[in-house]
């Protein structure tokens, strides 16, 4: 279960509720406003993971706000990898004013930097497609974000968002990104 739906609960109660509902794991929100705030990751993420495991659940995925390599994102990824988290969803890129192609090239460079760190840490980064005006509404944008990145960077493919955004062409987007789905 995506912990966003249980954010009103503390770590122990969240894990117990997920177990009671029959889930086998929790995808933690490790982002601003999430279950674990990035600035407190070294102290709080181990507590959250321990609570999940104590409830007999897996904790191998997290959702982050990470969009670039910096001190905070490095700390989040290092802590997560050391705790056995295998996958993280990146935050969303947003188009600035100006050239969309230039923005996509910049975002791709950021993805390439994160892919190198991810490979070194043994963790998989994933960018989720999302309908609307965020970067990645189109699978072609996700494909461009991933172009030239290492295998440590992939897609968290969301069929619902692909269908909303792609209408009848969602199958083309799936074919385009299928080898990078993590």
N, C-alpha and C positions, 0 to 999 in steps of 0.2 A: 504494500500500500504506500502511496505517496504521502509522506508525513504532513504535507500541507493541510490535508483534511483532518488532522488530529492536533493541529498546532495549539489548540486551547489546553492541551494536557502536558504535564511535565514528562520527562523521559520515561520514567518507570510506568506511569499510567498510560502513556501513549503505546509503549511496547506491550503492556498487558492487554489493552483494548485491541490492538492489532492481532495478537494471538487469540483472544476470545472470538474475534470475527472470523478466524480461520486462515488468516494470511500467513505466509511462511517467511516473510521478510518485510523490512521497512526501507524505503528510499527516502533518506533524510534530506531535509532542506537545510543546507549549510550556506546561507546567504543572508544579506541584510533583511531583517524581519522574519527570518526563518527559525526553525528549532534551535539551530546553532548559529550564533552571530560570528562572522569571519574573524573579527578582532579577538574573540574568546576561544578560537578553535583548539588551541593547545590544551586548554583546561576542560572545555565543555564537550568536545567531540568524543574523547575517550569515555566520558560518563554516559553519553547517549548510546554509544556502541555497546558498552557494557550492559546497560539496561535492556537493550534489544536482545543481546545474546542470552542474558539471564532469563528472558521470557521464551527461550528456545527458538528464536527467529534469526534469520540471516541479516547482515548489514553489509551488503557488498556494493550498494549504489547510493549516490547522493546527487542532489541538485544544487548547483552553485550559482553564483553571480559572476563567475570568472569569465572575463573577455580579453584579458591581456596578462602578460607575465609581469609581475611586480612582487614586492616583498610580501604583501598579504596573500596573493594567489599562490605563491611558492609555499608559504607556511600552511595554507589550507591543504594543498595537494600533498605535501610531505607528511603532514599529520594523518591525512586520510589513508595514504598508501601504507604507512607504518601500522595502521589499525586493520589492514586487510581489505579496505574498500577498493574494489576493482574498477569501477566505472563512475564517472562524474559527467553530469550534464552541464554544459557551459551556460552562462548567461546569454541574453540576446543582444545582438548588435542592433543599433538603430542608425538609420541613414541620416547623416548631417545635411545641412544645406550644401549645395554644390554638386559635383560630379558623382553619380552613382558608380560608374566604373572605377574611379579613383578610390572611392570608399571601399569597394569590394576588394581591390588590390591591397589596401591597408589592412583590412580585416583578415585577408588570407595570410599576410605576413605575421599577424598576431597569432593566428592558428598554427602556423609553422613553428613559431617559438614555443608555444604551449605543447605542441606535439613532441618536440625534442625533450622537454622536461618530463612530460608524461612517459615517454619511452624510458628515460633514465630511472624513473620511479616505479615503473611497472604498473601503471594505471592507464586506463583507456578514457580519453576525452570524447564526448559526444555532443553534437549540435543538433537540437531538435527543430524540425520544421514546425512553423506555427502560422496559421492563417492570419491575414491582416497586413499591417504596414511594417512589421518588423522584418529585418533581414532574415531570409529563410522561409518566407511565405511560399515561394516557388522552390521546387526541388532543384531547379537550375542554379539558384543562388547558393544553396547548400553545396551543390557539386563544385561551384566556383570557390567556396570557402575551403573545401577539402582538397582542392587541386594542389598537387605537389607536397602535401603533408605526409608524414610517416603513417604507418598502419596504427599507430597509437592514437590516432584521431579518426573519428567516424561519425556516424549519424544515429541519432535516436529518432527513428522514423515513427511519425504519428499519422496513422492512416486517416483518422477523423479530420485532422487539419489538412492533410493532402487532398482529401475529397472536397472539403469546403472550398479550398483555394483553387484546386485544379479542375473542379467539375468533372467532366468526362475524361480529361487528360491525365488524371492521377496515375494511371497505369504507366504512362511514359516516364513520369517522375520516379516511380518505383523501380522501373527497369534501369534508369540512369544511376540511381543511388544504391541499388541492391547489394553490391559487393562491399559497401562501406557501412552497412547497418551493423551496429554493435549491440 
